[in-house]
Structures are given as C-alpha cells and as structure tokens.
C-alpha cells in the first residue's frame, strides 16, 4: 500500500541535548486541543500505533506525521522556540518534507538500521530473555520484531496475508524511559517488509524509540 507521511525538522540555534519525551511534552502543552499531537483524547490514552512521533536525531528535533494525521504536523510550523527542561532553543529554520511511501510485505529482503534504541522487551519477555543463551535470545528478538511489525500494520489498517521473515543483528544498550532504566537494542535487521524511513518500531515510538532507516536490499 501507499501511505502519506510528513517530517518536520526544526533547526535550532544550538544542538538539542534533551530527550524526545521532553520535546513531546512541550509540543503537547502548546497544542492541547489536538489529541493526535499528544496521543491522548478525552477518553484517555489512544492505544494504537502512534501516527505522530517525536524524535531527536543527531541533536536535531524531528516530528513525524503518518497518514491522515500528517496534516496536523503543519500546525507545529508556528513554533518559534522550544523550552525543554528550562533550556530554551530558538528555532531558526523549519523544513517540512511530504512523502508518499510504500508500506507492506515485499518480495525479497530489505535491511534497516536502528537510529535510536529499540525497546523490544517488557517485564515478562525480559525475564525470559535473561534466562536464554545467545541463539535463543536472537530468535526471541526476531519473533518480537515480527510482532512489532504486525502491530504497526494493524494500527494502519494494513492486512498482512504473507509470512514475515526477520533477521536481527543487534546489541544491548542501556537507556531510560521517563527516568526508568531500560534495556534497548541498536544495530541492524532485515525483513521482507517495506518500512518508511524514520518510522519507529517497538515500545514508546511516539517518544522516539526504535526509529529506523533503510540501508539497502539484501542480496
């Protein structure tokens, strides 16, 4: 399937050293009337694949909008500064990229790289992970990655009818989510599925975790 998305890049007067969580909180506070920009509605948290995702890549803030909500990212163009944990950054330039991307199962395999830590494990799966050897851990992570892709597809109303095959080549990194220490993974993976650049996989993708870019076809 084809799906629209847009990416807003905010160029600031100095590198942004704060987290995407802080960026998300600042933007949410500025646009309280738009539930898609903070993933909450009057009924509470919106439990689906986040179509608005906040990222800081190489100390540059980015906001990704997917599908029908991508137009809401344009509202953020009015932002002239960022106030993140009492540190103010002046926005000196803005770049809005609109794209129409392929998404879904393909023939062949594509290789991807995690730009930010992939949060693959919850408490239960982490306990299983700790007890396994390296080969078993790799298979567990491959299974979780496939599950992440299936969940993403479901949230975007894409029906998967073919088998997904994934191979991971990742290593552990220590990170944190809202001050809580977490085990994440970075590295590469290959899968027979087209994922647009800068989309996230795994947990807390709205806060920038699990951001991927395509690095080529697997021969």
SEMI-75145 format. One record per residue (C-alpha): x, y, z; residue number from 0. Coordinates in steps of 0.1 Angstrom, whole numbers. Each point is the difference from the previous one (the first is absolute). Example, Ala and Ser with C-alpha at 12.3 -4.5 7.8 and 13.67 -1.06 7.14 Angstrom:
BEGIN
<site><x>123</x><y>-45</y><z>78</z><num>0</num></site>
<site><x>14</x><y>34</y><z>-7</z><num>1</num></site>
END
This chain:
BEGIN
<site><x>0</x><y>0</y><z>0</z><num>0</num></site>
<site><x>10</x><y>36</y><z>-3</z><num>1</num></site>
<site><x>-2</x><y>23</y><z>30</z><num>2</num></site>
<site><x>7</x><y>37</y><z>4</z><num>3</num></site>
<site><x>22</x><y>14</y><z>27</z><num>4</num></site>
<site><x>17</x><y>32</y><z>7</z><num>5</num></site>
<site><x>31</x><y>8</y><z>21</z><num>6</num></site>
<site><x>6</x><y>34</y><z>16</z><num>7</num></site>
<site><x>36</x><y>8</y><z>9</z><num>8</num></site>
<site><x>6</x><y>29</y><z>23</z><num>9</num></site>
<site><x>34</x><y>16</y><z>-3</z><num>10</num></site>
<site><x>10</x><y>17</y><z>32</z><num>11</num></site>
<site><x>26</x><y>25</y><z>10</z><num>12</num></site>
<site><x>20</x><y>-27</y><z>18</z><num>13</num></site>
<site><x>-1</x><y>-38</y><z>2</z><num>14</num></site>
<site><x>-29</x><y>-14</y><z>20</z><num>15</num></site>
<site><x>12</x><y>-22</y><z>28</z><num>16</num></site>
<site><x>-33</x><y>-9</y><z>15</z><num>17</num></site>
<site><x>-22</x><y>-31</y><z>-6</z><num>18</num></site>
<site><x>-29</x><y>-5</y><z>-24</z><num>19</num></site>
<site><x>-22</x><y>-5</y><z>31</z><num>20</num></site>
<site><x>7</x><y>36</y><z>10</z><num>21</num></site>
<site><x>-6</x><y>12</y><z>-36</z><num>22</num></site>
<site><x>-33</x><y>-19</y><z>-1</z><num>23</num></site>
<site><x>-10</x><y>16</y><z>33</z><num>24</num></site>
<site><x>7</x><y>35</y><z>-12</z><num>25</num></site>
<site><x>-19</x><y>-4</y><z>-32</z><num>26</num></site>
<site><x>-29</x><y>-17</y><z>17</z><num>27</num></site>
<site><x>-2</x><y>29</y><z>24</z><num>28</num></site>
<site><x>-2</x><y>25</y><z>-29</z><num>29</num></site>
<site><x>-27</x><y>-20</y><z>-18</z><num>30</num></site>
<site><x>-22</x><y>-13</y><z>27</z><num>31</num></site>
<site><x>-31</x><y>0</y><z>-23</z><num>32</num></site>
<site><x>16</x><y>-24</y><z>-25</z><num>33</num></site>
<site><x>-1</x><y>-36</y><z>15</z><num>34</num></site>
<site><x>21</x><y>-14</y><z>-28</z><num>35</num></site>
<site><x>30</x><y>22</y><z>9</z><num>36</num></site>
<site><x>2</x><y>-15</y><z>35</z><num>37</num></site>
<site><x>-18</x><y>-34</y><z>-6</z><num>38</num></site>
<site><x>-27</x><y>7</y><z>26</z><num>39</num></site>
<site><x>-37</x><y>6</y><z>-4</z><num>40</num></site>
<site><x>-28</x><y>8</y><z>25</z><num>41</num></site>
<site><x>-3</x><y>-37</y><z>6</z><num>42</num></site>
<site><x>37</x><y>-4</y><z>8</z><num>43</num></site>
<site><x>30</x><y>-14</y><z>-18</z><num>44</num></site>
<site><x>-4</x><y>-9</y><z>-36</z><num>45</num></site>
<site><x>10</x><y>-37</y><z>-2</z><num>46</num></site>
<site><x>12</x><y>-4</y><z>-36</z><num>47</num></site>
<site><x>31</x><y>4</y><z>-21</z><num>48</num></site>
<site><x>10</x><y>37</y><z>6</z><num>49</num></site>
<site><x>-5</x><y>20</y><z>-31</z><num>50</num></site>
<site><x>18</x><y>30</y><z>15</z><num>51</num></site>
<site><x>36</x><y>-8</y><z>11</z><num>52</num></site>
<site><x>26</x><y>23</y><z>16</z><num>53</num></site>
<site><x>37</x><y>-6</y><z>-6</z><num>54</num></site>
<site><x>33</x><y>16</y><z>6</z><num>55</num></site>
<site><x>25</x><y>-13</y><z>-25</z><num>56</num></site>
<site><x>36</x><y>12</y><z>2</z><num>57</num></site>
<site><x>-13</x><y>27</y><z>24</z><num>58</num></site>
<site><x>-25</x><y>13</y><z>-26</z><num>59</num></site>
<site><x>-38</x><y>-1</y><z>10</z><num>60</num></site>
<site><x>-23</x><y>-17</y><z>-25</z><num>61</num></site>
<site><x>-38</x><y>-6</y><z>1</z><num>62</num></site>
<site><x>-14</x><y>-27</y><z>-22</z><num>63</num></site>
<site><x>-36</x><y>-2</y><z>-11</z><num>64</num></site>
<site><x>-15</x><y>-31</y><z>-17</z><num>65</num></site>
<site><x>-31</x><y>-4</y><z>-21</z><num>66</num></site>
<site><x>-30</x><y>21</y><z>5</z><num>67</num></site>
<site><x>14</x><y>18</y><z>30</z><num>68</num></site>
<site><x>32</x><y>12</y><z>-18</z><num>69</num></site>
<site><x>-17</x><y>33</y><z>-7</z><num>70</num></site>
<site><x>0</x><y>8</y><z>37</z><num>71</num></site>
<site><x>38</x><y>2</y><z>0</z><num>72</num></site>
<site><x>-4</x><y>31</y><z>-21</z><num>73</num></site>
<site><x>-16</x><y>17</y><z>30</z><num>74</num></site>
<site><x>34</x><y>-2</y><z>18</z><num>75</num></site>
<site><x>15</x><y>23</y><z>-27</z><num>76</num></site>
<site><x>-11</x><y>30</y><z>22</z><num>77</num></site>
<site><x>25</x><y>-11</y><z>27</z><num>78</num></site>
<site><x>28</x><y>26</y><z>4</z><num>79</num></site>
<site><x>18</x><y>-15</y><z>29</z><num>80</num></site>
<site><x>3</x><y>-31</y><z>22</z><num>81</num></site>
<site><x>1</x><y>1</y><z>37</z><num>82</num></site>
<site><x>13</x><y>-34</y><z>12</z><num>83</num></site>
<site><x>7</x><y>-5</y><z>37</z><num>84</num></site>
<site><x>5</x><y>38</y><z>4</z><num>85</num></site>
<site><x>24</x><y>1</y><z>-29</z><num>86</num></site>
<site><x>-12</x><y>22</y><z>-28</z><num>87</num></site>
<site><x>9</x><y>-6</y><z>-37</z><num>88</num></site>
<site><x>-8</x><y>25</y><z>-27</z><num>89</num></site>
<site><x>-14</x><y>-16</y><z>-32</z><num>90</num></site>
<site><x>20</x><y>16</y><z>-28</z><num>91</num></site>
<site><x>-13</x><y>-21</y><z>-29</z><num>92</num></site>
<site><x>-27</x><y>-26</y><z>-7</z><num>93</num></site>
<site><x>-1</x><y>-27</y><z>-27</z><num>94</num></site>
<site><x>-32</x><y>-18</y><z>-8</z><num>95</num></site>
<site><x>4</x><y>-31</y><z>-22</z><num>96</num></site>
<site><x>-31</x><y>-16</y><z>-14</z><num>97</num></site>
<site><x>3</x><y>-36</y><z>-14</z><num>98</num></site>
<site><x>-21</x><y>-28</y><z>-15</z><num>99</num></site>
<site><x>16</x><y>-32</y><z>12</z><num>100</num></site>
<site><x>-4</x><y>-37</y><z>-7</z><num>101</num></site>
<site><x>-10</x><y>-21</y><z>30</z><num>102</num></site>
<site><x>-5</x><y>-37</y><z>3</z><num>103</num></site>
<site><x>12</x><y>-35</y><z>-8</z><num>104</num></site>
<site><x>24</x><y>-2</y><z>-30</z><num>105</num></site>
<site><x>19</x><y>-27</y><z>-20</z><num>106</num></site>
<site><x>35</x><y>-1</y><z>13</z><num>107</num></site>
<site><x>16</x><y>15</y><z>31</z><num>108</num></site>
<site><x>9</x><y>35</y><z>10</z><num>109</num></site>
<site><x>26</x><y>10</y><z>25</z><num>110</num></site>
<site><x>-6</x><y>27</y><z>27</z><num>111</num></site>
<site><x>19</x><y>17</y><z>27</z><num>112</num></site>
<site><x>-12</x><y>12</y><z>34</z><num>113</num></site>
<site><x>8</x><y>36</y><z>5</z><num>114</num></site>
<site><x>-13</x><y>0</y><z>35</z><num>115</num></site>
<site><x>-3</x><y>-29</y><z>26</z><num>116</num></site>
<site><x>-26</x><y>-25</y><z>-8</z><num>117</num></site>
<site><x>-21</x><y>-8</y><z>32</z><num>118</num></site>
<site><x>-9</x><y>-36</y><z>-8</z><num>119</num></site>
<site><x>-5</x><y>-15</y><z>34</z><num>120</num></site>
<site><x>-27</x><y>4</y><z>27</z><num>121</num></site>
<site><x>5</x><y>-14</y><z>35</z><num>122</num></site>
<site><x>-12</x><y>-35</y><z>-9</z><num>123</num></site>
<site><x>20</x><y>-3</y><z>-32</z><num>124</num></site>
<site><x>31</x><y>15</y><z>17</z><num>125</num></site>
<site><x>-2</x><y>-28</y><z>26</z><num>126</num></site>
<site><x>-1</x><y>-26</y><z>-27</z><num>127</num></site>
<site><x>28</x><y>18</y><z>-19</z><num>128</num></site>
<site><x>24</x><y>-1</y><z>30</z><num>129</num></site>
<site><x>-3</x><y>-38</y><z>3</z><num>130</num></site>
<site><x>8</x><y>-8</y><z>-36</z><num>131</num></site>
<site><x>32</x><y>-5</y><z>-19</z><num>132</num></site>
<site><x>11</x><y>23</y><z>-28</z><num>133</num></site>
<site><x>-16</x><y>-21</y><z>-27</z><num>134</num></site>
<site><x>-33</x><y>-2</y><z>18</z><num>135</num></site>
<site><x>1</x><y>38</y><z>7</z><num>136</num></site>
<site><x>5</x><y>7</y><z>-37</z><num>137</num></site>
<site><x>-30</x><y>-21</y><z>-9</z><num>138</num></site>
<site><x>-21</x><y>17</y><z>28</z><num>139</num></site>
<site><x>9</x><y>34</y><z>-13</z><num>140</num></site>
<site><x>-8</x><y>-10</y><z>-36</z><num>141</num></site>
<site><x>-34</x><y>-12</y><z>11</z><num>142</num></site>
<site><x>-6</x><y>32</y><z>19</z><num>143</num></site>
<site><x>10</x><y>21</y><z>-30</z><num>144</num></site>
<site><x>-25</x><y>-18</y><z>-22</z><num>145</num></site>
<site><x>-26</x><y>6</y><z>27</z><num>146</num></site>
<site><x>9</x><y>37</y><z>0</z><num>147</num></site>
<site><x>-5</x><y>2</y><z>-38</z><num>148</num></site>
<site><x>-33</x><y>-18</y><z>2</z><num>149</num></site>
<site><x>-12</x><y>24</y><z>27</z><num>150</num></site>
<site><x>11</x><y>30</y><z>-21</z><num>151</num></site>
<site><x>-18</x><y>-14</y><z>-30</z><num>152</num></site>
<site><x>-32</x><y>-6</y><z>20</z><num>153</num></site>
<site><x>1</x><y>36</y><z>13</z><num>154</num></site>
<site><x>2</x><y>12</y><z>-36</z><num>155</num></site>
<site><x>-28</x><y>-24</y><z>-12</z><num>156</num></site>
<site><x>24</x><y>-20</y><z>-22</z><num>157</num></site>
<site><x>-9</x><y>-37</y><z>-2</z><num>158</num></site>
<site><x>30</x><y>-23</y><z>-1</z><num>159</num></site>
<site><x>-7</x><y>-32</y><z>-19</z><num>160</num></site>
<site><x>35</x><y>-12</y><z>-6</z><num>161</num></site>
<site><x>26</x><y>-14</y><z>24</z><num>162</num></site>
<site><x>24</x><y>26</y><z>14</z><num>163</num></site>
<site><x>37</x><y>-11</y><z>3</z><num>164</num></site>
<site><x>24</x><y>21</y><z>21</z><num>165</num></site>
<site><x>37</x><y>-3</y><z>9</z><num>166</num></site>
<site><x>15</x><y>22</y><z>27</z><num>167</num></site>
<site><x>36</x><y>10</y><z>6</z><num>168</num></site>
<site><x>-3</x><y>22</y><z>31</z><num>169</num></site>
<site><x>18</x><y>6</y><z>33</z><num>170</num></site>
<site><x>-11</x><y>12</y><z>34</z><num>171</num></site>
<site><x>1</x><y>36</y><z>12</z><num>172</num></site>
<site><x>-11</x><y>16</y><z>32</z><num>173</num></site>
<site><x>-25</x><y>28</y><z>-3</z><num>174</num></site>
<site><x>-29</x><y>14</y><z>20</z><num>175</num></site>
<site><x>-36</x><y>9</y><z>-5</z><num>176</num></site>
<site><x>-14</x><y>28</y><z>22</z><num>177</num></site>
<site><x>29</x><y>-6</y><z>24</z><num>178</num></site>
<site><x>-4</x><y>-38</y><z>2</z><num>179</num></site>
<site><x>30</x><y>-20</y><z>-11</z><num>180</num></site>
<site><x>-8</x><y>-22</y><z>-30</z><num>181</num></site>
<site><x>18</x><y>-25</y><z>-22</z><num>182</num></site>
<site><x>0</x><y>10</y><z>-36</z><num>183</num></site>
<site><x>15</x><y>-13</y><z>-32</z><num>184</num></site>
<site><x>18</x><y>16</y><z>-29</z><num>185</num></site>
<site><x>14</x><y>-14</y><z>-32</z><num>186</num></site>
<site><x>-15</x><y>-13</y><z>-31</z><num>187</num></site>
<site><x>-28</x><y>-24</y><z>-12</z><num>188</num></site>
<site><x>-13</x><y>-13</y><z>-33</z><num>189</num></site>
<site><x>-36</x><y>-8</y><z>-8</z><num>190</num></site>
<site><x>-23</x><y>-6</y><z>-29</z><num>191</num></site>
<site><x>-20</x><y>31</y><z>8</z><num>192</num></site>
<site><x>2</x><y>36</y><z>-12</z><num>193</num></site>
<site><x>2</x><y>25</y><z>28</z><num>194</num></site>
<site><x>4</x><y>38</y><z>-8</z><num>195</num></site>
<site><x>30</x><y>18</y><z>14</z><num>196</num></site>
<site><x>-2</x><y>14</y><z>35</z><num>197</num></site>
<site><x>-30</x><y>-21</y><z>11</z><num>198</num></site>
<site><x>3</x><y>-17</y><z>34</z><num>199</num></site>
<site><x>-3</x><y>-36</y><z>11</z><num>200</num></site>
<site><x>-6</x><y>-14</y><z>35</z><num>201</num></site>
<site><x>-10</x><y>18</y><z>31</z><num>202</num></site>
<site><x>-2</x><y>38</y><z>5</z><num>203</num></site>
<site><x>4</x><y>8</y><z>-37</z><num>204</num></site>
<site><x>-19</x><y>33</y><z>6</z><num>205</num></site>
<site><x>30</x><y>10</y><z>22</z><num>206</num></site>
<site><x>26</x><y>-8</y><z>-27</z><num>207</num></site>
<site><x>10</x><y>-36</y><z>9</z><num>208</num></site>
<site><x>6</x><y>-26</y><z>-27</z><num>209</num></site>
<site><x>4</x><y>25</y><z>-28</z><num>210</num></site>
<site><x>12</x><y>-18</y><z>-32</z><num>211</num></site>
<site><x>14</x><y>9</y><z>-34</z><num>212</num></site>
<site><x>5</x><y>-22</y><z>-30</z><num>213</num></site>
<site><x>36</x><y>-8</y><z>-9</z><num>214</num></site>
<site><x>-5</x><y>-22</y><z>-31</z><num>215</num></site>
<site><x>-13</x><y>-32</y><z>-15</z><num>216</num></site>
<site><x>13</x><y>-34</y><z>12</z><num>217</num></site>
<site><x>15</x><y>-20</y><z>-29</z><num>218</num></site>
END
